[in-house]
Amino acid sequence: MKIVSIAISRKKGTRKQCVESAELIEDHGLSADAHAGRWHRQVSFLAAESIESARERGLTVDFGDFAENIATTGIDWPKVPIGTRFQLGKAAVIEITQIGKECKNKCAIYYQAGDCIMPREGVFARVLAGGIIRTGDDIELATATVASAGQPD
């Protein structure tokens, strides 16, 4: 399981720009990202396999186009139970808080890309422990010791 893309944007509802590394801030999200803040959807995840599948269906899309913060390989995100914790890179720990999302209106991403897979295949998390993450970093299930450091269970 690996991070293959990290993306941020200054405005919600827009495609995100890819970066090589970023700082995950405890109980906030990715530094400089519009979706960060004190709420349950601080960081969004999408499988690179889902983005590739959208390409195979004829969409012209790339990492960040679905407004996902982190694209990964090796994780079927919609099947990950809420409450599951992962360590990203050397120090950051996240906890899955929501699978998919309801979109009341078609967003700019839908109109730009022709579809938006985030409502069906994306997941959201809060940051339990901050740290610098980089494209290529490993993702591992967090151990109870790492995940619970400074966090009540």
Summary of the structure (lengths in Angstrom):
residues: 153
radius of gyration: 14.3
end to end distance: 25.0
largest distance: 45.6
contacts: 505
relative contact order: 0.26
helix: 18%
strand: 35%
